[in-house]
Amino acid sequence: MIAKFKDQITCTEIPATGPCNYLAKGIYKGERIYFIDIICVACNTIPPQEGYNCDGQKIAIENFNQNVTDVEAVSPKRKN
């Protein structure tokens, strides 16, 4: 999935100092999905509206904040 989204990933490390996009994964309706999320403390952004399952199928995400669990960054690396 990192290769699929490589042109959209702008973060190199988390925490980031400014707005940036990163690849994340989570569980949606019992299925692992991957999506681009954003880090921006000052931005008013909406949650991701779509993601992709492990087979590469696009999945429309309904009510992200209530239906996507176990969200974690796939890229970039977390600073220690």
N, C-alpha and C positions, 0 to 999 in steps of 0.2 A: 504494500500500500504506500510505503514511502516513495517508491519510484513513480507510482501513479499520480501522487499529489506533489511531486518535487517542485513543480513550477509555482505552486501556491504557498509553500512553506517559506516564511520569512524570518522565523525565530532561529537563533543558534543555541540559546540557552534559556532556561527558566530558573529564576524569575527574570523577566525581560525589563529593560529600562524604558521601553516605549511600546507603542502598538505593534503587534506582530501576529502572524498566523502560524498555527502549528497543527500537526496531525494528532488527533485524539481518537480513542476508541471507547466504546461503552456497550451496554446491553440494552437493546430495544426490542420489546415484545419477545423476550427469550432468545434473541439472536445477537451475536457480536456484530457491531457495525463500526465503520471508520468514517470520520468526518473532519473537516477543517474547522477549528475553533479559533477564537481571537483572544489575545491578552491585551487589555487596554483599561486601565483604571478610570480614565476620564471619558471614555467613549460610551455612548448610549447605543449598545448593539443588541440585536435580537439573537436568540439561540439559533444554532444551525437548523436549517429547514430540510436538509437531505443528507444522506450518508450512503455508504456502500457496504454490502455484506462481503463475506470472504470469497464469494463467487463472482464479485465485481458487479452485482446487480444494484442499481440505484434504488434507494429506499427513501420514501417521503416520511419525514419525522413529524408526527403529530404531538403537540404539547411536550416539547423536549424536557422542560424542567420537571415534569411529573413522570414521564415515561422512559427516560434514559437514565440508567443507573451504572454504577461502577465505572464512571468516567475517569480516564487517565491519559496522560500525554504519551504518545508513541515517539514523537520527535518534537523538540530537540532534547538534549540531555539536561538533566536538572543540576543546577549548581549546588555544590556542598558548602 
